[in-house]
Amino acid sequence: MSDNSKISQRKKIQSLKLNALLEITKAINNNISTAQLLELYQDILENRLGVGKLVLFLHKENWECILKYGIDDEPVEIVFEEELLSIREIESIGFSKGVLSKSFEIVIPVYHKETPLAYVLLGDVNQEKLELSAAIKHLPYVQTLTNIIVVAIENKKLFKENIQRAKITKELELAQDMQQLLFPQNLPNTEAIQVAATYLPHEQVGGDYYDFIPLNNHEFIFCMADVSGKGVAAALLMSNMQATLHSLVNYTHDLKNIINELNRRVIANTKSEKFVTLFIGKLNTKSRQLSYINAGHNAPVLYYENKFFALDKGSIMLGITPTLPHIEEGSLHYEGEFTLLCYTDGLTDTFNSKNETLSVAMLQKMIKKNNASSPELINKAILSFAEAFKSENNFPDDIALMIIKVKDVHS
């Protein structure tokens, strides 16, 4: 071949390469599908560069063969072989244990920094005359082309994941808004009684639940509950608890009846795969009577007559057995003011840098110190203390707080 012919041939090859790159770039910019990208990639390598046999492995969760041609008539099972991971540069396959090494001669690795992204295996190459092989001459170009394709496929994957993540985030935000609507929107703030509550979900939605339901001007049913688990599943069970409780108080105010029915509903809805701890109380500010049942929940802290009391009488948690084996209803007849803190275990499971947990004694100290303040300010003081206590640690779970202050309006 004359020099002019060689120059002409090189120009033709360079033009082919450039046009192929431009075509690939245009296709990527037009956002064609992954299948169409691979079809274009195959056309360039097989029909324009003369690569007779090819396998392309891409790393997703595992190494997967995403393209193969030229081997349909051979009994080759396309399985990634770990020996490929040791190859960092374009080279002939040197190992001989696997099927791939017997069917292909050249491997082209595609890396991002230290991470392997893809491997291209080429076959039908005459290794005795590598200098004559069009495939071999253009291996760096094949590597570049593959890199562009792989990055485009990865970007498509990330784009889809981002869209899906954004969709999930939007749905969770909606679920969070809906969950907030399940909590009481107007808590009492009268001369006789003041109530404030706070909820901090560990995730966007969670399974802690509080409620305060006026029965009339002087009677109230209130509760604090914690559904096992976190996230959407716990939130769904929590919403079912809320709906059930509001339905029940329309025809009974008996705490034992209420808690028995709540237990049956939890069993029916979860098949004993989840459980609920629940504290439920009934307050009558006219008769000055507080009654309650504690079903395996953290005992609320009652501050009355300069003493602290743990409201721990009750039963086992809900969702364990179809019938609660024993229910004890606690009661208190009060003559003066009191402050009651109901909370979930996300608060007392909080730990500091010394691996010490936030204790009930610490909560009692915060209540005593801030008792002259409003329930809202007491809540803020407790949460500020918990924030400082945990330091750099995260809260381990959802946290719900409810402070009830009953004033002495009869004296």
BAVO-681527 format. One line per field, with one value per residue (C-alpha): residue number from 1; residue in one letter; x, y, z. Coordinates in pm, whole numbers, plus 50000, padded with zeros to 5 digits. Layout:
BEGIN
pos	(NUM, ...)
code	(A, ...)
px	(X, ...)
py	(Y, ...)
pz	(Z, ...)
***
This chain:
BEGIN
pos	(1, 2, 3, 4, 5, 6, 7, 8, 9, 10, 11, 12, 13, 14, 15, 16, 17, 18, 19, 20, 21, 22, 23, 24, 25, 26, 27, 28, 29, 30, 31, 32, 33, 34, 35, 36, 37, 38, 39, 40, 41, 42, 43, 44, 45, 46, 47, 48, 49, 50, 51, 52, 53, 54, 55, 56, 57, 58, 59, 60, 61, 62, 63, 64, 65, 66, 67, 68, 69, 70, 71, 72, 73, 74, 75, 76, 77, 78, 79, 80, 81, 82, 83, 84, 85, 86, 87, 88, 89, 90, 91, 92, 93, 94, 95, 96, 97, 98, 99, 100, 101, 102, 103, 104, 105, 106, 107, 108, 109, 110, 111, 112, 113, 114, 115, 116, 117, 118, 119, 120, 121, 122, 123, 124, 125, 126, 127, 128, 129, 130, 131, 132, 133, 134, 135, 136, 137, 138, 139, 140, 141, 142, 143, 144, 145, 146, 147, 148, 149, 150, 151, 152, 153, 154, 155, 156, 157, 158, 159, 160, 161, 162, 163, 164, 165, 166, 167, 168, 169, 170, 171, 172, 173, 174, 175, 176, 177, 178, 179, 180, 181, 182, 183, 184, 185, 186, 187, 188, 189, 190, 191, 192, 193, 194, 195, 196, 197, 198, 199, 200, 201, 202, 203, 204, 205, 206, 207, 208, 209, 210, 211, 212, 213, 214, 215, 216, 217, 218, 219, 220, 221, 222, 223, 224, 225, 226, 227, 228, 229, 230, 231, 232, 233, 234, 235, 236, 237, 238, 239, 240, 241, 242, 243, 244, 245, 246, 247, 248, 249, 250, 251, 252, 253, 254, 255, 256, 257, 258, 259, 260, 261, 262, 263, 264, 265, 266, 267, 268, 269, 270, 271, 272, 273, 274, 275, 276, 277, 278, 279, 280, 281, 282, 283, 284, 285, 286, 287, 288, 289, 290, 291, 292, 293, 294, 295, 296, 297, 298, 299, 300, 301, 302, 303, 304, 305, 306, 307, 308, 309, 310, 311, 312, 313, 314, 315, 316, 317, 318, 319, 320, 321, 322, 323, 324, 325, 326, 327, 328, 329, 330, 331, 332, 333, 334, 335, 336, 337, 338, 339, 340, 341, 342, 343, 344, 345, 346, 347, 348, 349, 350, 351, 352, 353, 354, 355, 356, 357, 358, 359, 360, 361, 362, 363, 364, 365, 366, 367, 368, 369, 370, 371, 372, 373, 374, 375, 376, 377, 378, 379, 380, 381, 382, 383, 384, 385, 386, 387, 388, 389, 390, 391, 392, 393, 394, 395, 396, 397, 398, 399, 400, 401, 402, 403, 404, 405, 406, 407, 408, 409, 410, 411)
code	(M, S, D, N, S, K, I, S, Q, R, K, K, I, Q, S, L, K, L, N, A, L, L, E, I, T, K, A, I, N, N, N, I, S, T, A, Q, L, L, E, L, Y, Q, D, I, L, E, N, R, L, G, V, G, K, L, V, L, F, L, H, K, E, N, W, E, C, I, L, K, Y, G, I, D, D, E, P, V, E, I, V, F, E, E, E, L, L, S, I, R, E, I, E, S, I, G, F, S, K, G, V, L, S, K, S, F, E, I, V, I, P, V, Y, H, K, E, T, P, L, A, Y, V, L, L, G, D, V, N, Q, E, K, L, E, L, S, A, A, I, K, H, L, P, Y, V, Q, T, L, T, N, I, I, V, V, A, I, E, N, K, K, L, F, K, E, N, I, Q, R, A, K, I, T, K, E, L, E, L, A, Q, D, M, Q, Q, L, L, F, P, Q, N, L, P, N, T, E, A, I, Q, V, A, A, T, Y, L, P, H, E, Q, V, G, G, D, Y, Y, D, F, I, P, L, N, N, H, E, F, I, F, C, M, A, D, V, S, G, K, G, V, A, A, A, L, L, M, S, N, M, Q, A, T, L, H, S, L, V, N, Y, T, H, D, L, K, N, I, I, N, E, L, N, R, R, V, I, A, N, T, K, S, E, K, F, V, T, L, F, I, G, K, L, N, T, K, S, R, Q, L, S, Y, I, N, A, G, H, N, A, P, V, L, Y, Y, E, N, K, F, F, A, L, D, K, G, S, I, M, L, G, I, T, P, T, L, P, H, I, E, E, G, S, L, H, Y, E, G, E, F, T, L, L, C, Y, T, D, G, L, T, D, T, F, N, S, K, N, E, T, L, S, V, A, M, L, Q, K, M, I, K, K, N, N, A, S, S, P, E, L, I, N, K, A, I, L, S, F, A, E, A, F, K, S, E, N, N, F, P, D, D, I, A, L, M, I, I, K, V, K, D, V, H, S)
px	(50000, 50139, 50196, 49906, 49681, 49793, 49727, 49387, 49306, 49410, 49195, 48903, 48944, 48982, 48669, 48483, 48589, 48499, 48161, 48086, 48174, 47955, 47672, 47704, 47714, 47406, 47222, 47305, 47194, 46867, 46820, 46764, 46704, 46976, 46874, 46913, 47252, 47376, 47238, 47433, 47745, 47722, 47673, 47986, 48203, 48066, 47988, 48221, 48530, 48502, 48498, 48366, 48282, 48210, 48080, 48023, 48000, 47865, 47871, 47530, 47461, 47659, 47850, 47600, 47638, 47446, 47558, 47689, 47717, 47905, 47869, 47512, 47621, 47869, 47777, 47904, 47745, 47810, 47925, 48162, 48496, 48672, 49013, 48904, 48922, 49301, 49322, 49380, 49502, 49407, 49569, 49538, 49354, 49620, 49415, 49276, 49049, 48716, 48492, 48549, 48926, 48877, 48636, 48789, 49141, 49134, 48998, 48940, 48879, 48689, 48769, 48662, 48962, 49011, 48668, 48606, 48291, 48291, 48488, 48476, 48590, 48678, 48717, 48802, 49141, 49446, 49701, 49990, 49923, 49802, 49944, 49708, 49394, 49163, 49016, 49355, 49466, 49162, 49142, 49207, 48927, 48700, 48789, 48697, 48376, 48283, 48358, 48120, 47847, 47890, 47885, 47572, 47399, 47502, 47373, 47041, 47022, 47104, 46852, 46579, 46680, 46670, 46324, 46207, 46372, 46206, 45871, 45917, 46025, 45715, 45494, 45660, 45613, 45245, 45229, 45398, 45142, 44861, 45006, 45029, 44658, 44591, 44730, 44498, 44516, 44375, 44490, 44316, 44462, 44209, 44208, 44157, 44382, 44673, 44815, 45108, 45255, 45549, 45633, 45976, 45967, 46293, 46217, 45973, 45686, 45680, 45479, 45452, 45104, 44945, 44590, 44372, 43997, 43746, 43433, 43262, 43370, 43536, 43608, 43891, 44046, 44413, 44677, 45039, 45136, 45438, 45403, 45689, 45916, 45969, 45866, 45557, 45444, 45446, 45271, 44992, 44926, 44937, 44674, 44455, 44492, 44385, 44076, 43979, 44012, 43804, 43538, 43535, 43491, 43167, 43000, 43213, 43432, 43526, 43904, 43902, 43653, 43857, 44188, 44040, 43897, 44221, 44407, 44168, 44213, 44594, 44583, 44346, 44554, 44904, 44854, 45070, 45365, 45369, 45287, 45184, 45266, 44988, 44909, 44549, 44399, 44070, 44058, 43761, 43848, 43509, 43533, 43914, 43958, 44239, 44214, 44443, 44564, 44925, 44968, 45343, 45427, 45690, 45529, 45423, 45569, 45318, 45435, 45185, 45225, 45601, 45634, 45681, 45466, 45505, 45175, 45256, 44942, 44773, 44840, 45077, 45135, 44880, 44914, 45071, 44766, 44405, 44282, 44465, 44520, 44491, 44400, 44445, 44307, 44497, 44330, 44410, 44182, 44370, 44301, 44547, 44753, 44958, 45183, 45186, 45452, 45370, 45651, 45778, 46100, 46284, 46346, 46480, 46671, 46877, 47240, 47540, 47908, 47968, 47696, 47474, 47100, 46874, 46709, 46366, 46540, 46673, 46320, 46190, 46459, 46360, 45990, 46062, 46292, 46044, 45713, 45616, 45630, 45363, 45344, 45482, 45788, 45839, 45836, 46093, 46312, 46307, 46388, 46668, 46812, 46789, 46962, 47249, 47266, 47305, 47566, 47677, 47463, 47131, 46806, 46755, 46383, 46069, 46002, 45662, 45603, 45280, 45260, 44928, 44899, 44584, 44522, 44339, 44040, 43824, 44026)
py	(50000, 50342, 50619, 50814, 50511, 50465, 50831, 50807, 50493, 50655, 50958, 50732, 50546, 50871, 51007, 50686, 50711, 51078, 51028, 50737, 50950, 51232, 50987, 50845, 51194, 51303, 50987, 51049, 51412, 51292, 51068, 50746, 50431, 50205, 49934, 50177, 50292, 49934, 49867, 50166, 50059, 49710, 49850, 50064, 49781, 49495, 49657, 49956, 49838, 49471, 49329, 48979, 48865, 49069, 49049, 49355, 49320, 49606, 49627, 49690, 49516, 49229, 49187, 49143, 49073, 49356, 49291, 48994, 48904, 48660, 48372, 48257, 47935, 47846, 47667, 47954, 48039, 48409, 48424, 48687, 48542, 48694, 48679, 48976, 49202, 49181, 49334, 49710, 49770, 49650, 49311, 48957, 48725, 48529, 48303, 47979, 47830, 47967, 47952, 48317, 48279, 47997, 48198, 48547, 48680, 49045, 49221, 49596, 49723, 50045, 50212, 50519, 50604, 50279, 50135, 49895, 49989, 49750, 49487, 49433, 49095, 49055, 48737, 48625, 48797, 48649, 48690, 48594, 48903, 49159, 49441, 49348, 49328, 49625, 49539, 49548, 49870, 50048, 49905, 50241, 50387, 50094, 50160, 50528, 50445, 50190, 50439, 50692, 50431, 50296, 50643, 50729, 50409, 50481, 50838, 50708, 50473, 50752, 50981, 50719, 50657, 51030, 51056, 50759, 50901, 51238, 51061, 50867, 51184, 51364, 51076, 51069, 51444, 51396, 51109, 51331, 51607, 51354, 51211, 51556, 51597, 51286, 51454, 51688, 52034, 52231, 52128, 52289, 52602, 52712, 52824, 52463, 52270, 52334, 52077, 52087, 51809, 51759, 51485, 51425, 51133, 50944, 50923, 51140, 50940, 50717, 50513, 50731, 50855, 51091, 51216, 51433, 51396, 51624, 51433, 51744, 52063, 51885, 51527, 51420, 51098, 51117, 50868, 50814, 50511, 50364, 50123, 49878, 49955, 50273, 50436, 50389, 50053, 50189, 50507, 50308, 50111, 50434, 50591, 50283, 50316, 50680, 50601, 50312, 50517, 50804, 50557, 50383, 50695, 50766, 50478, 50401, 50590, 50281, 50246, 49866, 49830, 50066, 49894, 49547, 49658, 49831, 49507, 49309, 49557, 49541, 49160, 49163, 49413, 49278, 48903, 48941, 49059, 49403, 49531, 49860, 50006, 50236, 50465, 50582, 50812, 50975, 51307, 51468, 51822, 51862, 51553, 51585, 51227, 51086, 50720, 50534, 50204, 50152, 49874, 49819, 50183, 50401, 50512, 50877, 51103, 51272, 51568, 51627, 51784, 51817, 51442, 51228, 50927, 50669, 50575, 50210, 50012, 49841, 49544, 49394, 49565, 49534, 49285, 49000, 48788, 48802, 48854, 49068, 48838, 49104, 49472, 49694, 50045, 50304, 50610, 50930, 51174, 51504, 51814, 52060, 52124, 51861, 51824, 51506, 51413, 51139, 51035, 50758, 50563, 50753, 51009, 50781, 50563, 50869, 50822, 51051, 51017, 50812, 50566, 50683, 50702, 50991, 50882, 50937, 51112, 51369, 51422, 51471, 51729, 51917, 51911, 52042, 52312, 52435, 52359, 52724, 52752, 52662, 52304, 52423, 52574, 52261, 52052, 52283, 52269, 51887, 51862, 52122, 51921, 51601, 51773, 51887, 51549, 51345, 51583, 51448, 51134, 51097, 51034, 50655, 50656, 50865, 51097, 51212, 51434, 51553, 51775, 51815, 52079, 52084, 52399, 52425, 52638, 52517, 52667)
pz	(50000, 49902, 50155, 50010, 50048, 50408, 50484, 50320, 50517, 50847, 50771, 50691, 51022, 51216, 51050, 51135, 51499, 51525, 51361, 51594, 51899, 51772, 51709, 52060, 52211, 52018, 52122, 52488, 52461, 52306, 52610, 52414, 52614, 52752, 52506, 52213, 52344, 52359, 52011, 51875, 52065, 51913, 51563, 51593, 51722, 51514, 51180, 51166, 51356, 51275, 51627, 51574, 51926, 52238, 52594, 52811, 53189, 53397, 53775, 53925, 54252, 54102, 53778, 53496, 53127, 52959, 52599, 52403, 52038, 51819, 52064, 52010, 51843, 52119, 52441, 52656, 52988, 53042, 53403, 53537, 53649, 53949, 53776, 53566, 53871, 53873, 53525, 53525, 53169, 52820, 52775, 52650, 52885, 53071, 53294, 53160, 53425, 53313, 53009, 52921, 52895, 52643, 52429, 52436, 52390, 52489, 52798, 52823, 53178, 53244, 53575, 53765, 53981, 54178, 54109, 53818, 53630, 53335, 53146, 52769, 52638, 52269, 52072, 51715, 51731, 51567, 51844, 51616, 51404, 51655, 51450, 51167, 51374, 51335, 51674, 51847, 51679, 51811, 52163, 52341, 52132, 52226, 52589, 52555, 52375, 52641, 52917, 52761, 52723, 53077, 53232, 53030, 53148, 53508, 53481, 53350, 53646, 53892, 53724, 53759, 54120, 54191, 54037, 54242, 54554, 54493, 54447, 54771, 54951, 54826, 54935, 55276, 55310, 55230, 55480, 55738, 55678, 55705, 56024, 56181, 56115, 56325, 56634, 56825, 56671, 56965, 57311, 57610, 57763, 58025, 58384, 58495, 58258, 58023, 57779, 57539, 57326, 57092, 56845, 56688, 56440, 56399, 56028, 55834, 55978, 56282, 56527, 56838, 56913, 57161, 57187, 57408, 57359, 57535, 57641, 57781, 57955, 58246, 58132, 57905, 57776, 57684, 57579, 57483, 57270, 57097, 56804, 56760, 56467, 56273, 55949, 55736, 55877, 56232, 56118, 55950, 56267, 56466, 56239, 56284, 56663, 56643, 56433, 56662, 56981, 56845, 56739, 57076, 57290, 57106, 57289, 57596, 57840, 58038, 58013, 58048, 57764, 57550, 57608, 57548, 57216, 57116, 57189, 56969, 56685, 56709, 56701, 56402, 56206, 56275, 56337, 56650, 56442, 56605, 56949, 57105, 57444, 57560, 57850, 57858, 58119, 58202, 58384, 58551, 58664, 58837, 59060, 59073, 58967, 58753, 58644, 58408, 58262, 58164, 57905, 57912, 57844, 58009, 58334, 58310, 58576, 58807, 59015, 59293, 59637, 59581, 59524, 59215, 59135, 58856, 58695, 58628, 58710, 58421, 58196, 57942, 57609, 57332, 57047, 57248, 57325, 57199, 57556, 57809, 58110, 58380, 58385, 58689, 58673, 58874, 59020, 59205, 59378, 59388, 59594, 59443, 59134, 58955, 58653, 58447, 58191, 57939, 57703, 57479, 57520, 57248, 57522, 57795, 57547, 57449, 57547, 57578, 57485, 57803, 57697, 57984, 57919, 58003, 58327, 58477, 58767, 58517, 58386, 58739, 58801, 58483, 58582, 58931, 58798, 58535, 58703, 58731, 58351, 58100, 57966, 57632, 57799, 58010, 57691, 57532, 57842, 57844, 57472, 57504, 57790, 57581, 57287, 57509, 57683, 57364, 57223, 56883, 56904, 56727, 56902, 56885, 56815, 56779, 57073, 57191, 57494, 57651, 57958, 58139, 58410, 58622, 58824, 59159, 59066, 59355, 59639)
***
